[in-house]
């Protein structure tokens, strides 16, 4: 049922988001050199690596590490990068990953391939058995501001309480957080 919900929502959302997707792609293309999409190696279900697309918000010479590990992340942002991140428009290409089955609408956010501590903590408590999500319980409870230990505890709560109703609640709360721009640091 979760997969059917994912596909239904993504297909409907894709139709309504077609114009914002095109405009965002044009904005990225016209304001910085390099590809429109950034394909990031991420950790999926059972720690399998998959390629996740995002609209590129950082310059092409940015190190491949989590943003919070950069000394001065703002120096790497493209002219539209800050807006893309604060509006979460950079995340829209992940609808493709949901269509492909690498991601779900709701689940723990996929870790970068080199976030070894986060990957290990998730594996130790069984969170690695979940399909990663576009949004999740940790995202609506702090987003970028949550340290890894708390993020994993929130992901574990989701694992232990997963249901369609919890997913719908997370989707609604995510929409509210995005509109308010809550919990976004970069």
C-alpha positions, 0 to 999 in steps of 0.5 A: 500500500505504501508503494501505491501511495508513493506512485500515486502522489508522485504522478499527481505531484509531477503533473502539477510540479512540471512548470516549477521543475522546468523553471528551477532547471532553467534558473540553475542552468542560467546562473552557474556553470555545470550540470542542472542536476547533482547526482549524489551517492546515497545509502538506501534500503539495506545499505545499498548505494543508489544515485539520488538527483537534486537540483544543483545548489552548490558550485561544481568544486564543492567537496562531496561531504555533508553540508554541515561538515563544510567550514563555510558552506555559503561560499559554495552556494550558487547564486540561486542555491540558497533560495533552492535549499530554503524553498526545498526546490532542490529536492524535487528531482528526488521524485524520480528516485521515488518512481524508481523505487530507491526512495519513498515519500516518507522514511529516513532521509538517505545518508551520504555514502561517506556518513559512516557514523550515521550509517552504522548507528542506523544499521545498529538499530535496524533503520537500514531496513527502511526505504529512505524518504523524501521526508521523514520523522526526523525532518519534521522534528528539526531537519538540518538542526538535529544531531545524528544521535537524535536523528537516529532515535527519531528514525527508530521511532518511525521504524517502530511506528510506521503506518499510512496514517503516520506517513500522511501526518509527516507529509502534512507537517512537512508541507507546513515546515517547507512553507514556513522554512522551519529548521533550514540552516543553509 
